[in-house]
Amino acid sequence: MSIALPVAGRLALAGWLGLVAMGAGFSSHAAAPAEKTLPDTTLLYVKVANAANLREAFAQSQTGQLINDPAMKPIRDDVIEKLGDVNKTLKEKMGVSLSELATLPQGPITIAVVGKSESKIPIAVLISADAGKNNSTMADVMTKATKLAEGDKAKVTTETFKDLTLHIIQAPKEGDNEPPPLVWTNVGSVYHIATDLDALKELITHSEGRDDSLASNESFSAVSKRIGSSEANVIWFLDIAKAIKLGLAASGNAQQAEAILQLTGINGLKAAGGSYTLNTGPYDSLSKSFFLAPAPAQGVLKMFQMPKVNLRPQAWVPAGIASYQTLSWDLDGAYKAIEDLANMFQPGVLGALEQQLVPPGGGEPLSLQKDIFGPLGDRITLISDYKKPIKEDSQRLLAAVALEDAKAFQATLTKLIALAGGSPEKRDFQGTTIYDFKLPEIPNQQPSSPLKNKISLAIAKDSLLVATDPALLEQILRGGGAPLADSAVFQQSTKDVPAQTSTLTYVNPEEAARQSYDMLKSGQFEKALEPAAAMNPIFAQLGKMIDKDKLPEYSVFAKYITQGGGYGVQEDDGALFTQYTLRKSNP
């Protein structure tokens, strides 16, 4: 295997391949925190508090322990052997192997995308990483990468700025387009890489902080407060409002597009951000994502109102499922928002549509509000499980929509089937009518897809139930087993979840992991990558990276699998979503 990279790619490889390989984001070791040195025009910001600590935390995580399990040594050795050519090439040209490159960053790392309204290219990328004790090695790698770029016909120049040497690498034109330069410098052990010379100079100039910084951005402050960023290994922030504004300015129709955003209420979504932490409290991993959308919601955002309620699993949900997801959703409010939005563009359009929804035998046309949204409740649930023995085609799904008026929705279902020209098989199961719909054949369908030959539907348990496997629907209708809500595993997994939430998720991943293992062991994983491999050869190599014959017994993986879950809470300023996996003390 050989490495053939464009000029920018060679330097990028040297500067951040190791960081990405370790799942790192990026932060600066400037005199002030990066969020106080970056401008308030920052669109995207990702930060790793300490690269060495992140690597150590990953090694102690369930995944890290699995990788380092003695039973995994044949797989590790095989992957290293397959990367031999890459390591050899890197060693010859950069002086480091992949593993050495991955451990170069020792301290904070950041990546930022900043807006450049007066530039031909409206954004610039700024990357900073502290090499710490690996400073001399990092300097050697960057110097060699620069020489390689020059050998690939890039123009390399230097410039002195505030006693620092800026290395400017300009790749050759690609047709009529000149790619942005790649500029790098170092302040002691901290290395900065940028795609814009002026942006890098500005960052260096404000290394002690600035008044108009990212930290002064109200959206950044609001998001940081909600995601609990102080102890996180990684944080990220996206200024949605600024990104949209920059995109509109580049489109040429900024005024018209902005008017549409205001009309639809999309401009009410201001920003998003999140944090990721390993090995904290009882959690193996803990991530938070917050979407800043201050009340009152307008337009499209009014369609997604999720009141906080008690989302305890319904009595019919069995304990042995693999996953459970449920959400509170004000569907009556959603319909009103859809109607208001439609009337803004064409008054009465929904009413005109309804007049065309007359069943083939005649009668009253279908009313979207009365027949569909009216009888629906305010809760949607999705569960999954696996048929035994677990294979690549074992997964089954069931979706449930709560009903406020099951009898009314039964009449709606009859109308909908008639309007669609459907002809399902109807059968009685313990007093409940099941509708079996045959599905059309799906080209190139993967064996792991839960959608098989048909879906089955029934109105029962005060819900509309739709399943990808009739046996799962029948199991739910039959009942009699232990409910999920009473399961000790579920209660342990969700014991820290607030009493009232907007969403609730529970995951027992052992069966899903077994399916993934069987896909690898049977060669189905490599086969599943064939469509992607046809477009990009890297996916073909990915499929061959793991030798299925060297995989240890599944019991090795099972030792490190833990339950997980999550929940979401919608407040007046937006929605916060928390996801976690639990930690095993002695796997």
C-alpha positions as CSV (number, residue, x, y, z in Angstrom):
1,M,0.0,0.0,0.0
2,S,1.4,3.4,-0.9
3,I,0.5,6.9,0.1
4,A,-0.3,9.4,-2.7
5,L,-1.6,12.6,-1.2
6,P,-2.1,16.0,-2.6
7,V,0.1,18.8,-1.2
8,A,-2.5,20.0,1.4
9,G,-3.2,16.5,2.3
10,R,0.4,15.7,3.2
11,L,0.6,18.6,5.6
12,A,-2.8,17.9,7.0
13,L,-1.7,14.3,7.6
14,A,1.3,15.5,9.5
15,G,-0.6,18.1,11.5
16,W,-3.7,16.2,12.5
17,L,-3.9,12.5,11.4
18,G,-2.8,11.4,14.8
19,L,-5.4,13.6,16.5
20,V,-8.3,12.2,14.4
21,A,-7.1,8.6,14.9
22,M,-7.5,9.1,18.6
23,G,-10.9,10.6,18.3
24,A,-9.6,14.0,19.2
25,G,-11.1,17.4,18.4
26,F,-8.8,20.5,18.8
27,S,-7.7,23.5,21.5
28,S,-5.0,26.1,21.8
29,H,-2.4,26.4,24.5
30,A,-2.3,30.2,24.1
31,A,-1.8,32.5,27.0
32,A,-5.6,32.8,27.2
33,P,-8.1,30.0,26.6
34,A,-8.9,29.5,22.9
35,E,-12.5,30.7,23.2
36,K,-11.1,34.0,24.4
37,T,-8.6,34.3,21.5
38,L,-10.8,33.3,18.7
39,P,-13.1,36.0,17.1
40,D,-16.8,36.2,17.6
41,T,-17.1,35.4,13.9
42,T,-16.3,31.8,14.8
43,L,-18.8,29.4,13.2
44,L,-17.6,26.1,14.4
45,Y,-15.4,25.3,17.4
46,V,-14.2,21.9,18.7
47,K,-11.9,21.5,21.6
48,V,-10.0,18.7,23.4
49,A,-9.0,19.8,26.8
50,N,-5.9,17.5,27.0
51,A,-5.0,15.0,24.3
52,A,-2.9,12.8,26.6
53,N,-5.7,12.7,29.1
54,L,-8.2,11.8,26.4
55,R,-6.0,8.9,25.2
56,E,-5.6,7.6,28.7
57,A,-9.4,7.9,29.4
58,F,-10.1,6.0,26.2
59,A,-7.6,3.3,27.2
60,Q,-9.5,2.9,30.5
61,S,-13.0,2.9,28.8
62,Q,-14.8,-0.4,27.9
63,T,-13.8,0.0,24.3
64,G,-10.2,0.6,25.2
65,Q,-10.1,-2.4,27.5
66,L,-11.6,-4.5,24.8
67,I,-8.9,-3.5,22.3
68,N,-6.2,-4.3,24.8
69,D,-7.6,-7.6,25.9
70,P,-5.0,-10.4,25.4
71,A,-7.6,-12.3,23.3
72,M,-7.6,-9.4,20.8
73,K,-3.8,-9.6,20.2
74,P,-4.1,-11.6,16.9
75,I,-6.5,-9.0,15.6
76,R,-4.2,-6.1,16.7
77,D,-1.1,-7.7,15.2
78,D,-3.0,-8.4,12.0
79,V,-4.1,-4.8,11.6
80,I,-0.6,-3.5,12.4
81,E,0.7,-5.9,9.7
82,K,-1.8,-4.6,7.2
83,L,-0.8,-1.1,7.9
84,G,2.9,-2.0,7.4
85,D,3.2,-0.2,4.1
86,V,1.6,2.9,5.5
87,N,3.9,2.8,8.5
88,K,6.9,2.3,6.3
89,T,6.1,5.2,4.0
90,L,5.4,7.5,6.9
91,K,8.6,6.5,8.7
92,E,10.6,7.1,5.5
93,K,9.0,10.5,4.7
94,M,8.0,11.9,8.0
95,G,10.2,10.1,10.5
96,V,7.3,8.7,12.5
97,S,4.9,5.7,12.4
98,L,1.2,6.0,12.7
99,S,1.2,5.2,16.4
100,E,3.9,7.8,17.0
101,L,2.0,10.3,15.0
102,A,-1.1,9.6,17.0
103,T,0.7,10.4,20.3
104,L,2.4,13.6,19.2
105,P,-0.2,16.0,20.8
106,Q,0.1,16.1,24.5
107,G,-1.9,19.1,25.6
108,P,-4.9,21.1,24.4
109,I,-6.1,20.9,20.8
110,T,-8.6,23.1,19.0
111,I,-10.2,23.4,15.6
112,A,-12.2,26.5,14.6
113,V,-13.9,27.6,11.4
114,V,-14.2,31.4,11.4
115,G,-16.1,33.7,9.0
116,K,-14.2,36.0,6.6
117,S,-16.9,38.3,5.2
118,E,-14.5,40.4,3.2
119,S,-12.5,37.5,1.7
120,K,-12.9,35.7,-1.6
121,I,-13.1,32.5,0.5
122,P,-15.7,33.3,3.2
123,I,-14.2,30.9,5.9
124,A,-10.9,30.0,7.3
125,V,-9.8,27.0,9.3
126,L,-7.6,27.4,12.4
127,I,-6.0,24.4,14.1
128,S,-3.8,24.5,17.2
129,A,-2.2,21.7,19.1
130,D,0.3,21.5,22.0
131,A,3.0,18.9,21.4
132,G,4.4,19.3,24.9
133,K,7.3,17.0,25.4
134,N,7.1,15.9,21.8
135,N,7.9,19.4,20.6
136,S,11.2,18.5,18.7
137,T,9.5,15.5,17.0
138,M,6.5,17.6,15.9
139,A,8.9,20.3,14.6
140,D,10.7,17.7,12.6
141,V,7.5,16.2,11.2
142,M,6.2,19.6,10.1
143,T,9.5,20.6,8.5
144,K,9.6,17.3,6.5
145,A,5.9,17.7,5.5
146,T,6.7,21.2,4.2
147,K,9.6,19.9,2.1
148,L,7.4,17.1,0.7
149,A,4.8,19.7,-0.3
150,E,7.6,21.7,-2.0
151,G,8.6,18.6,-3.8
152,D,5.0,18.2,-5.1
153,K,5.4,21.6,-6.9
154,A,3.8,23.7,-4.1
155,K,5.2,27.2,-3.7
156,V,6.8,27.5,-0.2
157,T,7.6,30.8,1.3
158,T,8.2,32.2,4.8
159,E,7.3,35.4,6.5
160,T,8.3,36.8,9.9
161,F,5.4,38.1,12.1
162,K,5.9,39.1,15.8
163,D,9.2,37.2,15.9
164,L,7.5,34.0,14.6
165,T,8.3,32.3,11.3
166,L,5.2,31.6,9.3
167,H,5.5,28.8,6.7
168,I,3.2,29.5,3.7
169,I,2.5,26.6,1.4
170,Q,0.6,27.4,-1.8
171,A,-0.6,24.4,-3.8
172,P,-0.7,24.7,-7.6
173,K,-3.9,25.9,-9.2
174,E,-6.5,23.3,-10.0
175,G,-7.9,24.5,-13.3
176,D,-9.1,28.1,-12.8
177,N,-9.3,27.7,-9.0
178,E,-6.5,28.4,-6.7
179,P,-6.7,26.4,-3.5
180,P,-6.3,28.3,-0.2
181,P,-2.8,28.3,1.3
182,L,-1.7,26.2,4.2
183,V,0.1,28.2,6.8
184,W,1.8,27.0,9.9
185,T,4.0,28.2,12.8
186,N,4.7,27.3,16.3
187,V,4.9,29.3,19.6
188,G,7.1,27.0,21.7
189,S,5.4,23.6,21.7
190,V,2.1,25.0,20.4
191,Y,1.6,24.5,16.6
192,H,-0.9,26.5,14.6
193,I,-2.1,25.5,11.2
194,A,-4.4,27.8,9.1
195,T,-5.9,28.1,5.7
196,D,-5.7,31.9,5.7
197,L,-2.6,34.0,6.5
198,D,-4.5,37.0,7.9
199,A,-6.6,34.8,10.1
200,L,-3.5,33.2,11.6
201,K,-1.9,36.6,12.2
202,E,-5.0,37.8,13.9
203,L,-5.1,34.8,16.2
204,I,-1.4,35.3,17.1
205,T,-2.1,39.0,17.7
206,H,-4.8,38.3,20.2
207,S,-3.1,35.4,22.0
208,E,-3.7,37.2,25.3
209,G,-7.4,37.5,24.7
210,R,-9.8,39.9,23.1
211,D,-13.1,41.7,23.9
212,D,-14.9,40.5,20.8
213,S,-14.1,36.9,21.3
214,L,-16.0,33.7,20.9
215,A,-16.4,33.6,24.7
216,S,-18.3,37.0,24.5
217,N,-20.8,35.4,22.1
218,E,-24.2,35.1,23.9
219,S,-25.1,31.9,22.1
220,F,-21.7,30.3,23.0
221,S,-22.2,31.3,26.7
222,A,-25.7,29.9,26.8
223,V,-24.7,26.6,25.2
224,S,-21.6,26.2,27.3
225,K,-23.7,26.6,30.5
226,R,-26.1,23.9,29.5
227,I,-23.6,21.2,28.3
228,G,-21.4,21.4,31.4
229,S,-18.2,21.9,29.5
230,S,-15.8,22.4,32.5
231,E,-15.0,18.6,33.0
232,A,-15.6,17.4,29.5
233,N,-12.8,15.7,27.4
234,V,-14.3,17.2,24.2
235,I,-16.7,20.1,23.5
236,W,-18.1,21.5,20.3
237,F,-20.1,24.5,19.3
238,L,-21.9,25.5,16.1
239,D,-23.2,29.0,15.6
240,I,-26.2,28.2,13.4
241,A,-27.4,31.7,13.0
242,K,-24.0,33.0,11.8
243,A,-23.4,30.0,9.5
244,I,-26.8,30.6,7.9
245,K,-26.1,34.3,7.5
246,L,-22.8,33.6,5.9
247,G,-24.3,31.1,3.6
248,L,-27.0,33.5,2.5
249,A,-24.5,36.2,1.8
250,A,-22.6,33.8,-0.5
251,S,-25.8,32.7,-2.2
252,G,-26.4,36.0,-3.9
253,N,-30.1,36.1,-2.8
254,A,-29.5,37.0,0.9
255,Q,-32.4,39.3,1.3
256,Q,-35.0,37.0,-0.2
257,A,-33.6,33.9,1.6
258,E,-33.5,35.7,5.0
259,A,-37.1,36.7,4.6
260,I,-38.1,33.1,4.0
261,L,-36.1,32.1,7.1
262,Q,-38.0,34.6,9.2
263,L,-41.3,33.6,7.7
264,T,-40.7,29.9,8.4
265,G,-39.2,30.6,11.9
266,I,-36.0,28.7,11.1
267,N,-34.1,31.7,12.2
268,G,-35.2,30.9,15.8
269,L,-32.7,28.1,15.9
270,K,-29.6,30.0,17.1
271,A,-26.9,27.5,17.9
272,A,-26.0,24.0,19.0
273,G,-23.2,22.5,21.0
274,G,-22.2,19.5,23.0
275,S,-19.7,17.8,25.3
276,Y,-18.3,14.3,25.5
277,T,-16.7,12.8,28.7
278,L,-15.2,9.4,29.4
279,N,-15.1,7.6,32.8
280,T,-17.1,10.1,34.8
281,G,-19.1,8.9,37.8
282,P,-21.1,5.7,36.9
283,Y,-20.7,6.4,33.2
284,D,-18.3,4.8,30.8
285,S,-19.2,7.7,28.4
286,L,-21.5,10.7,28.8
287,S,-22.4,13.1,26.0
288,K,-24.7,16.1,26.0
289,S,-26.1,18.1,23.1
290,F,-28.0,21.3,23.4
291,F,-30.0,23.1,20.7
292,L,-30.5,26.8,21.5
293,A,-33.9,28.0,20.3
294,P,-35.3,30.6,22.7
295,A,-39.1,30.9,23.1
296,P,-41.5,31.7,21.7
297,A,-41.1,29.2,18.9
298,Q,-42.3,30.3,15.5
299,G,-43.0,28.6,12.2
300,V,-41.3,25.3,11.6
301,L,-40.0,25.1,15.2
302,K,-43.6,25.1,16.6
303,M,-44.0,21.7,14.9
304,F,-41.6,20.2,17.3
305,Q,-42.9,21.0,20.8
306,M,-42.0,18.2,23.2
307,P,-43.6,18.8,26.7
308,K,-42.0,17.2,29.7
309,V,-44.1,14.3,31.0
310,N,-43.5,11.0,32.8
311,L,-42.3,8.6,30.1
312,R,-42.3,5.4,32.1
313,P,-42.4,2.5,29.6
314,Q,-45.9,1.3,28.7
315,A,-47.1,-1.9,30.4
316,W,-47.1,-3.7,27.1
317,V,-43.3,-3.2,26.5
318,P,-41.5,-6.5,27.3
319,A,-38.4,-6.6,29.5
320,G,-36.3,-8.5,27.0
321,I,-36.1,-5.9,24.2
322,A,-32.8,-4.6,22.9
323,S,-33.8,-0.9,22.8
324,Y,-36.6,1.4,23.7
325,Q,-37.1,5.0,22.5
326,T,-40.1,7.2,23.3
327,L,-40.9,10.8,23.0
328,S,-43.5,13.3,24.0
329,W,-44.8,15.3,21.0
330,D,-47.6,17.8,20.9
331,L,-49.1,16.5,17.6
332,D,-52.2,18.8,17.8
333,G,-49.8,21.7,18.1
334,A,-47.7,20.3,15.2
335,Y,-50.8,20.2,13.0
336,K,-51.7,23.8,13.9
337,A,-48.1,24.9,13.0
338,I,-48.3,23.0,9.7
339,E,-51.6,24.7,8.9
340,D,-50.3,28.2,9.8
341,L,-47.2,27.7,7.8
342,A,-49.1,26.4,4.7
343,N,-51.5,29.3,4.9
344,M,-48.6,31.8,4.8
345,F,-47.6,30.5,1.4
346,Q,-51.1,29.6,0.0
347,P,-54.2,30.3,2.2
348,G,-56.5,27.3,2.3
349,V,-54.1,24.9,0.6
350,L,-54.7,22.1,3.2
351,G,-58.5,22.4,2.8
352,A,-58.2,22.2,-0.9
353,L,-56.0,19.1,-0.5
354,E,-58.5,17.4,1.8
355,Q,-61.3,17.8,-0.8
356,Q,-59.3,15.5,-3.1
357,L,-59.0,12.8,-0.4
358,V,-62.4,11.2,-1.1
359,P,-62.5,7.4,-0.7
360,P,-63.1,5.4,-3.9
361,G,-66.7,4.5,-2.7
362,G,-67.5,8.1,-2.0
363,G,-68.4,9.7,1.3
364,E,-66.8,12.4,3.4
365,P,-63.3,13.4,2.4
366,L,-60.4,12.7,4.8
367,S,-59.9,15.5,7.3
368,L,-56.3,15.9,8.4
369,Q,-57.2,17.4,11.7
370,K,-60.4,15.5,12.5
371,D,-59.4,12.0,11.2
372,I,-55.6,11.9,11.7
373,F,-54.2,14.4,14.2
374,G,-57.4,14.6,16.3
375,P,-57.5,10.9,17.3
376,L,-53.7,10.7,17.9
377,G,-52.2,11.0,21.3
378,D,-49.0,12.8,22.2
379,R,-46.4,10.0,22.4
380,I,-44.4,8.0,19.9
381,T,-42.4,4.9,20.8
382,L,-40.0,2.6,18.9
383,I,-38.7,-0.7,20.3
384,S,-36.4,-3.3,18.8
385,D,-35.4,-6.9,19.6
386,Y,-33.8,-9.9,17.9
387,K,-35.1,-13.3,17.0
388,K,-33.1,-16.2,18.4
389,P,-30.6,-17.4,17.4
390,I,-29.2,-14.0,16.7
391,K,-28.0,-13.7,13.1
392,E,-27.5,-10.8,10.7
393,D,-31.2,-10.8,9.7
394,S,-32.6,-11.1,13.3
395,Q,-33.5,-7.5,14.1
396,R,-37.2,-6.6,14.5
397,L,-38.8,-3.2,15.0
398,L,-42.1,-2.1,16.4
399,A,-43.4,1.5,16.3
400,A,-46.3,2.7,18.4
401,V,-48.3,5.9,18.2
402,A,-50.5,6.6,21.2
403,L,-54.2,7.1,20.4
404,E,-56.7,9.3,22.3
405,D,-59.6,7.8,20.4
406,A,-58.8,4.3,19.1
407,K,-62.3,3.9,17.7
408,A,-62.1,7.0,15.6
409,F,-58.7,6.1,14.3
410,Q,-60.0,2.7,13.3
411,A,-62.4,4.5,10.9
412,T,-59.4,6.6,9.7
413,L,-57.3,3.5,9.0
414,T,-60.1,2.1,6.8
415,K,-60.2,5.4,4.9
416,L,-56.5,5.5,4.5
417,I,-56.3,1.9,3.2
418,A,-59.0,2.7,0.7
419,L,-57.4,5.9,-0.5
420,A,-54.1,4.2,-1.0
421,G,-55.7,1.3,-2.9
422,G,-54.2,-1.1,-0.4
423,S,-55.3,-4.7,0.0
424,P,-53.8,-6.1,3.2
425,E,-54.5,-9.5,4.5
426,K,-56.7,-9.2,7.6
427,R,-56.7,-11.8,10.3
428,D,-58.0,-12.1,13.9
429,F,-55.5,-12.6,16.7
430,Q,-57.0,-13.0,20.2
431,G,-59.8,-10.5,19.3
432,T,-57.6,-7.9,17.6
433,T,-57.5,-7.4,13.8
434,I,-54.0,-7.6,12.3
435,Y,-53.4,-6.1,8.9
436,D,-50.4,-7.7,7.0
437,F,-49.1,-5.5,4.2
438,K,-46.8,-7.1,1.6
439,L,-43.8,-4.9,0.8
440,P,-42.3,-4.5,-2.6
441,E,-38.9,-6.0,-3.2
442,I,-36.1,-3.5,-2.2
443,P,-33.1,-3.6,-4.6
444,N,-29.7,-4.4,-3.0
445,Q,-31.3,-4.8,0.4
446,Q,-28.8,-5.8,3.1
447,P,-29.5,-9.0,5.1
448,S,-29.3,-6.9,8.3
449,S,-32.2,-4.7,7.3
450,P,-35.3,-5.2,9.6
451,L,-37.6,-4.5,6.7
452,K,-38.3,-7.9,5.2
453,N,-41.3,-9.1,3.1
454,K,-44.1,-7.4,5.0
455,I,-45.2,-5.2,7.9
456,S,-48.0,-5.9,10.2
457,L,-50.3,-3.3,11.8
458,A,-52.9,-3.3,14.5
459,I,-54.9,-0.9,16.7
460,A,-54.6,-2.1,20.3
461,K,-53.2,-1.1,23.7
462,D,-54.5,2.4,23.0
463,S,-52.0,2.7,20.3
464,L,-51.4,2.2,16.6
465,L,-48.8,-0.6,16.4
466,V,-46.7,-1.2,13.3
467,A,-44.1,-4.1,13.3
468,T,-41.6,-5.3,10.8
469,D,-42.3,-8.9,12.0
470,P,-45.8,-10.3,12.7
471,A,-44.4,-12.5,15.5
472,L,-43.2,-9.4,17.4
473,L,-46.6,-7.8,17.0
474,E,-48.3,-11.0,18.2
475,Q,-46.0,-11.1,21.2
476,I,-47.0,-7.6,22.2
477,L,-50.7,-8.4,21.8
478,R,-50.4,-11.6,23.7
479,G,-48.7,-10.0,26.7
480,G,-48.1,-11.9,29.9
481,G,-44.4,-11.4,30.2
482,A,-42.4,-9.2,32.6
483,P,-42.6,-5.5,31.6
484,L,-39.6,-3.4,30.9
485,A,-40.5,-0.8,33.5
486,D,-40.1,-3.5,36.2
487,S,-36.8,-4.8,34.9
488,A,-33.9,-4.4,37.3
489,V,-31.5,-3.7,34.4
490,F,-33.8,-0.9,33.1
491,Q,-34.2,0.6,36.5
492,Q,-30.4,0.6,37.1
493,S,-29.8,2.1,33.7
494,T,-32.3,5.0,34.1
495,K,-32.1,5.7,37.9
496,D,-30.6,9.1,37.3
497,V,-33.1,10.1,34.6
498,P,-35.4,13.0,35.7
499,A,-39.0,12.0,36.6
500,Q,-40.3,14.1,33.7
501,T,-38.6,14.3,30.3
502,S,-39.4,15.0,26.7
503,T,-37.6,11.9,25.4
504,L,-36.4,8.6,27.0
505,T,-34.0,6.0,25.5
506,Y,-32.8,2.7,26.9
507,V,-30.3,0.4,25.2
508,N,-29.2,-3.1,26.0
509,P,-26.7,-3.5,23.3
510,E,-25.6,-7.1,23.8
511,E,-27.9,-8.6,21.1
512,A,-27.0,-5.8,18.6
513,A,-23.3,-6.5,19.3
514,R,-23.9,-10.2,18.7
515,Q,-25.5,-9.3,15.3
516,S,-22.5,-7.1,14.4
517,Y,-20.1,-9.9,15.5
518,D,-22.0,-12.5,13.3
519,M,-21.8,-10.1,10.4
520,L,-18.1,-9.8,10.7
521,K,-17.7,-13.6,11.3
522,S,-19.8,-14.5,8.3
523,G,-18.3,-12.0,5.9
524,Q,-21.5,-10.0,5.6
525,F,-19.8,-6.8,6.9
526,E,-17.4,-6.8,4.0
527,K,-20.3,-7.6,1.6
528,A,-22.3,-4.7,3.1
529,L,-19.5,-2.3,2.2
530,E,-19.5,-3.3,-1.4
531,P,-21.7,-0.5,-2.7
532,A,-19.6,2.1,-0.9
533,A,-16.4,0.4,-2.1
534,A,-17.6,0.7,-5.7
535,M,-17.5,4.5,-5.2
536,N,-14.4,4.7,-3.0
537,P,-11.7,2.0,-2.7
538,I,-11.0,3.0,0.9
539,F,-14.2,1.2,2.0
540,A,-13.0,-2.0,0.3
541,Q,-9.8,-1.8,2.3
542,L,-11.8,-1.1,5.5
543,G,-13.8,-4.3,4.9
544,K,-10.5,-6.3,4.7
545,M,-9.0,-4.7,7.7
546,I,-10.4,-7.3,10.2
547,D,-9.7,-10.9,9.5
548,K,-12.8,-12.8,10.5
549,D,-10.9,-16.0,11.1
550,K,-8.8,-14.2,13.8
551,L,-11.8,-12.9,15.8
552,P,-11.9,-14.3,19.3
553,E,-15.1,-15.9,20.7
554,Y,-18.0,-13.6,21.2
555,S,-17.7,-14.0,25.0
556,V,-14.6,-11.8,24.9
557,F,-16.7,-8.9,23.5
558,A,-19.6,-9.6,25.8
559,K,-17.4,-8.8,28.9
560,Y,-17.2,-5.2,27.9
561,I,-20.7,-4.5,26.8
562,T,-22.8,-2.3,29.1
563,Q,-26.3,-0.9,29.1
564,G,-26.9,2.7,28.1
565,G,-29.6,5.2,27.5
566,G,-30.5,8.8,27.4
567,Y,-33.1,11.5,27.7
568,G,-34.1,14.9,26.4
569,V,-35.6,17.8,28.1
570,Q,-37.2,20.7,26.2
571,E,-37.1,24.0,28.1
572,D,-38.0,27.6,27.1
573,D,-34.4,28.2,25.8
574,G,-34.1,25.0,23.7
575,A,-33.6,21.3,24.1
576,L,-30.9,19.4,26.0
577,F,-30.2,15.7,25.1
578,T,-28.1,13.5,27.3
579,Q,-26.7,10.1,26.2
580,Y,-24.7,7.7,28.3
581,T,-23.2,4.2,28.6
582,L,-22.7,2.6,32.0
583,R,-19.4,1.5,33.3
584,K,-18.4,-2.1,34.4
585,S,-16.2,-2.2,37.4
586,N,-14.5,-5.5,36.6
587,P,-15.1,-6.7,33.0
